[in-house]
């Protein structure tokens, strides 16, 4: 006779949900080409470079991010090969493991089948799927944040095993904070929550304070040079993004559309207000997630006032952990069973509908180099020039050339690549390929009187211009 049949059924459902989520990440993993930041990681992580050369490249082009992800990516390329079509399997791995962690964290908070709701919402989250298909550190940030939070609750829920659980908590905390500086918001939230438990409920705090201090010291030692560079900035490249913060606190971005974003935001506000007595008056762990959500906006806002605005939605990708856990758990705390069932079915239906729309009606949001080069191949003119980079302070041209070179377009499509400075009368005609990361980017070679434009074809962020000798 089977023991705990409900537990077995729940485990099967959990594994099925995660498997569907993993398949969805894998599906269309290379739907888009690389955008500039992905080209940057690909450029820095070239496995043929020495450690020192990789470090120099990182400091030259990716100084605003910690080094950890790029060096992990470099070693990944050592194992599988330096190929853009394989590169996104690393974030795929990180994102897939993260899907397991959402349910695991939820179960630490509420020991019932609520974790299945959390897992479902995570596994069909279009935001998590897309960032698990992007060659940047945000999938790693999500994974290490979830592991950090999971072992934090293991520490709180099982004091008898605090020494055992403190080891992975320390390790994943240091890795987490070294992945992206915004993850320090989690540390501040844990510290604040520990103070709350101590002053209101006389919960022991000394061991946790020791761990926080130890983790912070190790973090400073490992990342001191990076921290000093970041705080030296008086102006940041994303200072304008306040308009998107005010538009639903990024929820429209987190959930795929304004309708979905504001639906989740209003629902979360309603559930927090409806269950406020449970959150603030009982000794439970809901308040930690509420604090984490508040701090995700409050701490960057304060830093923006003191120094310069820095907030961007992907920097706080880990906010989806408290949002989805609180939404799931607080729905199940409602007393009215019919209303509870209605909300669960409602959130399931609209999220699943949005998921199918986002997946099967997906549009290109990144440079369409592949489509552009297919058009060149079909034109019969095989000479190609990648437009030179004007801004010497940031080598966009190097990133693009490195990306294109490793896709091997000229091998697959028999294309001949030339440098802009190699233009001679022997070259009767050529395609000028121009990557346009912004609207102000000018691609014309108007100063060269030897050639005239016959036609221009525009793809997303990539323009093709056919030039012929006059």
VENDATA-V655766 format. One record per residue. N is the residue number from 1. RES is the residue in one letter. SS is DSSP state (hx for helix, st for strand, lp for the rest). PHI is phi in whole degrees, -180 to 180 (* if undefined). Layout:
BEGIN
{{N RES SS PHI} {N RES SS PHI}}
END
This chain:
BEGIN
{{1 X lp *} {2 X lp -74} {3 X lp -91} {4 X lp 48} {5 X hx -60} {6 X hx -63} {7 X hx -65} {8 X hx -66} {9 X hx -61} {10 X hx -60} {11 X hx -65} {12 X hx -65} {13 X hx -60} {14 X hx -58} {15 X hx -67} {16 X hx -65} {17 X hx -61} {18 X hx -66} {19 X hx -62} {20 X hx -64} {21 X hx -62} {22 X hx -64} {23 X hx -62} {24 X hx -66} {25 X hx -65} {26 X hx -66} {27 X lp -65} {28 X lp 63} {29 X lp -61} {30 X lp -113} {31 X lp -59} {32 X lp -99} {33 X lp -78} {34 X lp -78} {35 X lp -95} {36 X hx -57} {37 X hx -65} {38 X hx -69} {39 X hx -59} {40 X hx -64} {41 X hx -60} {42 X hx -63} {43 X hx -67} {44 X hx -68} {45 X lp -88} {46 X lp -54} {47 X lp -71} {48 X lp -78} {49 X lp -83} {50 X lp -74} {51 X hx -57} {52 X hx -67} {53 X hx -67} {54 X hx -64} {55 X hx -61} {56 X hx -65} {57 X hx -64} {58 X hx -60} {59 X hx -67} {60 X hx -81} {61 X hx -119} {62 X lp -128} {63 X lp -64} {64 X lp -81} {65 X lp -117} {66 X lp -61} {67 X lp -81} {68 X hx -54} {69 X hx -62} {70 X hx -63} {71 X hx -77} {72 X hx -64} {73 X hx -62} {74 X hx -58} {75 X hx -69} {76 X hx -62} {77 X hx -67} {78 X hx -58} {79 X hx -82} {80 X hx -111} {81 X lp 107} {82 X lp -92} {83 X lp -142} {84 X hx -57} {85 X hx -70} {86 X hx -102} {87 X hx -62} {88 X lp -77} {89 X hx -71} {90 X hx -70} {91 X hx -62} {92 X hx -60} {93 X hx -63} {94 X hx -61} {95 X hx -65} {96 X hx -64} {97 X hx -65} {98 X hx -59} {99 X hx -62} {100 X hx -64} {101 X hx -74} {102 X hx -60} {103 X hx -66} {104 X hx -64} {105 X hx -67} {106 X hx -59} {107 X hx -69} {108 X hx -68} {109 X hx -89} {110 X lp -139} {111 X lp -82} {112 X lp -145} {113 X lp -83} {114 X hx -59} {115 X hx -60} {116 X hx -70} {117 X hx -66} {118 X hx -60} {119 X hx -63} {120 X hx -59} {121 X hx -64} {122 X hx -71} {123 X hx -73} {124 X lp -116} {125 X lp -77} {126 X hx -65} {127 X hx -67} {128 X hx -66} {129 X hx -64} {130 X hx -67} {131 X hx -80} {132 X lp -85} {133 X lp -114} {134 X lp -120} {135 X lp -84} {136 X lp -141} {137 X lp -76} {138 X hx -74} {139 X hx -69} {140 X hx -67} {141 X hx -61} {142 X hx -64} {143 X hx -63} {144 X hx -68} {145 X hx -66} {146 X hx -67} {147 X hx -69} {148 X hx -58} {149 X hx -66} {150 X hx -60} {151 X hx -75} {152 X hx -64} {153 X hx -75} {154 X hx -62} {155 X hx -65} {156 X hx -70} {157 X hx -84} {158 X lp -137} {159 X hx -58} {160 X hx -67} {161 X hx -112} {162 X hx -64} {163 X hx -71} {164 X hx -68} {165 X hx -73} {166 X hx -68} {167 X hx -65} {168 X hx -65} {169 X hx -62} {170 X hx -64} {171 X hx -61} {172 X hx -73} {173 X hx -67} {174 X hx -64} {175 X hx -64} {176 X hx -59} {177 X hx -70} {178 X hx -83} {179 X hx -81} {180 X lp -159} {181 X hx -64} {182 X hx -66} {183 X hx -68} {184 X hx -61} {185 X hx -58} {186 X hx -65} {187 X hx -61} {188 X hx -62} {189 X hx -67} {190 X hx -66} {191 X hx -64} {192 X hx -63} {193 X hx -65} {194 X hx -64} {195 X hx -64} {196 X hx -59} {197 X hx -64} {198 X hx -72} {199 X hx -76} {200 X hx -93} {201 X hx -126} {202 X lp 56} {203 X lp -75} {204 X lp -60} {205 X lp -128} {206 X hx -62} {207 X hx -66} {208 X hx -64} {209 X hx -62} {210 X hx -62} {211 X hx -65} {212 X hx -59} {213 X hx -66} {214 X hx -63} {215 X hx -62} {216 X hx -65} {217 X hx -64} {218 X hx -61} {219 X hx -62} {220 X hx -63} {221 X hx -62} {222 X hx -75} {223 X hx -119} {224 X hx -59} {225 X hx -63} {226 X hx -64} {227 X hx -62} {228 X hx -63} {229 X hx -66} {230 X hx -67} {231 X hx -75} {232 X lp -79} {233 X lp -70} {234 X lp -97} {235 X lp -142} {236 X lp -118} {237 X lp -67} {238 X lp -110} {239 X hx -62} {240 X hx -79} {241 X hx -75} {242 X hx -59} {243 X hx -63} {244 X hx -79} {245 X hx -66} {246 X hx -71} {247 X lp -85} {248 X hx 74} {249 X hx 54} {250 X hx 73} {251 X hx -59} {252 X hx -59} {253 X hx -75} {254 X hx -63} {255 X lp -119} {256 X lp 96} {257 X lp -166} {258 X hx -64} {259 X hx -61} {260 X hx -65} {261 X hx -63} {262 X hx -72} {263 X hx -63} {264 X hx -65} {265 X hx -65} {266 X hx -65} {267 X hx -62} {268 X hx -65} {269 X hx -59} {270 X hx -61} {271 X hx -66} {272 X hx -66} {273 X hx -66} {274 X hx -64} {275 X lp -108} {276 X hx -61} {277 X hx -67} {278 X hx -71} {279 X hx -68} {280 X hx -101} {281 X hx -108} {282 X lp -94} {283 X lp -83} {284 X lp -145} {285 X lp -106} {286 X hx -61} {287 X hx -62} {288 X hx -57} {289 X hx -67} {290 X hx -64} {291 X hx -61} {292 X hx -61} {293 X hx -62} {294 X hx -61} {295 X hx -68} {296 X hx -60} {297 X hx -103} {298 X hx -68} {299 X hx -65} {300 X hx -62} {301 X hx -65} {302 X hx -64} {303 X hx -62} {304 X hx -64} {305 X hx -73} {306 X hx -71} {307 X lp -122} {308 X lp -156} {309 X lp -60} {310 X lp -136} {311 X lp -72} {312 X lp -145} {313 X hx -57} {314 X hx -69} {315 X hx -68} {316 X hx -117} {317 X lp -56} {318 X lp -69} {319 X hx -65} {320 X hx -66} {321 X hx -65} {322 X hx -66} {323 X hx -64} {324 X hx -73} {325 X hx -67} {326 X hx -64} {327 X hx -58} {328 X hx -65} {329 X hx -70} {330 X hx -73} {331 X hx -62} {332 X hx -73} {333 X lp -83} {334 X lp -64} {335 X lp -82} {336 X lp -75} {337 X hx -65} {338 X hx -67} {339 X hx -66} {340 X hx -60} {341 X hx -64} {342 X hx -61} {343 X hx -64} {344 X hx -63} {345 X hx -65} {346 X hx -62} {347 X hx -69} {348 X hx -65} {349 X hx -66} {350 X hx -69} {351 X hx -70} {352 X hx -66} {353 X hx -64} {354 X hx -63} {355 X hx -60} {356 X hx -66} {357 X hx -63} {358 X hx -66} {359 X hx -80} {360 X hx -90} {361 X lp -114} {362 X lp -66} {363 X lp -115} {364 X lp -69} {365 X lp -125} {366 X lp -134} {367 X lp -52} {368 X lp -95} {369 X hx -64} {370 X hx -60} {371 X hx -65} {372 X hx -62} {373 X hx -74} {374 X hx -64} {375 X hx -66} {376 X hx -63} {377 X hx -60} {378 X hx -76} {379 X hx -78} {380 X lp 90} {381 X lp -102} {382 X lp -100} {383 X st -81} {384 X st -131} {385 X st -127} {386 X st -82} {387 X lp -61} {388 X lp -70} {389 X lp -84} {390 X lp -81} {391 X lp -79} {392 X lp -75} {393 X lp -75} {394 X lp -145} {395 X lp -79} {396 X hx -56} {397 X hx -58} {398 X hx -62} {399 X hx -66} {400 X hx -67} {401 X hx -61} {402 X hx -63} {403 X hx -64} {404 X hx -62} {405 X hx -59} {406 X hx -85} {407 X hx -79} {408 X lp 62} {409 X hx -60} {410 X hx -72} {411 X hx -82} {412 X hx -69} {413 X lp -112} {414 X lp 56} {415 X lp -93} {416 X st -112} {417 X st -98} {418 X st -129} {419 X lp -85} {420 X hx -59} {421 X hx -74} {422 X hx -92} {423 X lp -61} {424 X lp -137} {425 X lp -66} {426 X lp -70} {427 X lp -92} {428 X lp -72} {429 X st -160} {430 X st -162} {431 X st -97} {432 X st -95} {433 X st -102} {434 X st -122} {435 X st -83} {436 X lp -117} {437 X lp -70} {438 X lp -148} {439 X lp -71} {440 X lp -87} {441 X lp -74} {442 X lp -101} {443 X lp -104} {444 X lp -78} {445 X lp -102} {446 X lp -63} {447 X lp -77} {448 X lp -92} {449 X lp -84} {450 X lp -77} {451 X st -122} {452 X st -127} {453 X st -85} {454 X st -93} {455 X st -161} {456 X st -131} {457 X st -121} {458 X st -109} {459 X st -114} {460 X lp -66} {461 X lp 62} {462 X st -136} {463 X st -110} {464 X st -112} {465 X st -128} {466 X st -94} {467 X st -111} {468 X st -133} {469 X st -64} {470 X lp -68}}
END
